[in-house]
Amino acid sequence: MRIVLATRLYAPESAVAAARLAAIVSGLLERGHEVEVLTSRAPRGAAGASPGSRVRRWPVLRDTQGAVRGYVPYLSFDAPLLLRLLVVRRPDLVLVEPPPTTGTVVRWAAALRRIPYVYLAADIVSDAAEQAGTSGWVVRAVRRLERLAVTRASLVLTVSRDFAARLRQLGVPDDQLAIIGNGADTRVYDSQGARAGGEHPFVLYAGTASEVHGPEVLVEAIARVPELRVVFLGGGTRHAALAALGARLAPGRVEVLPTVPAAEAAAWSRGALVSVATIAPARSEHGYPFFPAKLHAAALCGTPILHVGDGPGAAFATEAPLGTAVPYDAEAVAEALRGMLAAPASPTARTQFSEWARERVSLDAVARRAAEALEGLAS
């Protein structure tokens, strides 16, 4: 097959979506397919491999953290994408990632050229916007675009049973859905390797920190455990608020750092007492069944994990040998952290946890399931 991938984020960016797509492309290439990637120009400082038969980049608007986030930056990628899709050598199918605006552009181009397209719904953006408190008319507009993008696709790939159930509510039939799962790169995230963060025990929050995540609860918890500090590593709309809250509640013990390469993030994970993921309480009837990918990366590093709030991440943390799940409550989080500080996981337990995770959350398995689903569509 000849496949065109349309995505605003791609390797070597330090983003979960970029790593997932790079793995899928590598898997497709290994199976003998040709893949052309239409993506954005990588942020300054990003370095690493960009799998694909051809990777064609376009300049886009990025925020101060280097992210393509928000409707104007989306438009800076989506508007030229329509022309790029119309002139690219004809593929057998197009694979597209959220947001729904990009899905809409692919839907138009695919209709004009009579080419099937596949939507990789690793996120349900309209639900995330509603959960973040976005104004109602924006949510309704995004949901309409998203509904059209997923229901007009020949196939929809998604990452969990919860997302699949929500996609059915949006109108996607069972025979057009394929669950490929979540995972992390076992070549980067492993229990063996460098450790970052120093000797003083610290809690790590690695990844996007937004209204959907509600990471402020972790700062409130750290304020109650004076022996610990917390490191926020990554991007997100809550970084400035987290720094301000930390300065007020736990001066000198809340560190907010920018996104770093995956290998460096793995080193921070190995050095942490525990890696924490938070999900804010649902604000809508639909909820938001989001799985924090940071849990998989931490588990592969052998780092104990703590999930705060409801959702599929809580089930994973409960099942994991070094996992704990607690309600979205500062005192519940503080109590869990006190227990981990009093009885930290041994090096042997961490190694065994990494081996447990390697059998369950390899990104290679995700890539294989995605490739099989695309091949099934083509046949």
Secondary structure as GFF3:
##gff-version 3
##sequence-region A 1 379
A	DSSP	beta_strand	2	6	.	.	.	ID=ss1
A	DSSP	alpha_helix	16	30	.	.	.	ID=ss2
A	DSSP	beta_strand	34	40	.	.	.	ID=ss3
A	DSSP	beta_strand	54	58	.	.	.	ID=ss4
A	DSSP	alpha_helix	71	87	.	.	.	ID=ss5
A	DSSP	beta_strand	93	96	.	.	.	ID=ss6
A	DSSP	alpha_helix	100	113	.	.	.	ID=ss7
A	DSSP	beta_strand	117	121	.	.	.	ID=ss8
A	DSSP	alpha_helix	125	131	.	.	.	ID=ss9
A	DSSP	alpha_helix	136	151	.	.	.	ID=ss10
A	DSSP	beta_strand	155	158	.	.	.	ID=ss11
A	DSSP	alpha_helix	161	169	.	.	.	ID=ss12
A	DSSP	three_ten_helix	174	176	.	.	.	ID=ss13
A	DSSP	beta_strand	177	179	.	.	.	ID=ss14
A	DSSP	beta_strand	202	206	.	.	.	ID=ss15
A	DSSP	alpha_helix	216	222	.	.	.	ID=ss16
A	DSSP	beta_strand	229	233	.	.	.	ID=ss17
A	DSSP	alpha_helix	239	249	.	.	.	ID=ss18
A	DSSP	beta_strand	254	257	.	.	.	ID=ss19
A	DSSP	alpha_helix	262	271	.	.	.	ID=ss20
A	DSSP	beta_strand	274	278	.	.	.	ID=ss21
A	DSSP	alpha_helix	294	300	.	.	.	ID=ss22
A	DSSP	beta_strand	305	308	.	.	.	ID=ss23
A	DSSP	alpha_helix	312	319	.	.	.	ID=ss24
A	DSSP	beta_strand	323	326	.	.	.	ID=ss25
A	DSSP	alpha_helix	330	342	.	.	.	ID=ss26
A	DSSP	alpha_helix	347	358	.	.	.	ID=ss27
A	DSSP	alpha_helix	363	378	.	.	.	ID=ss28
###
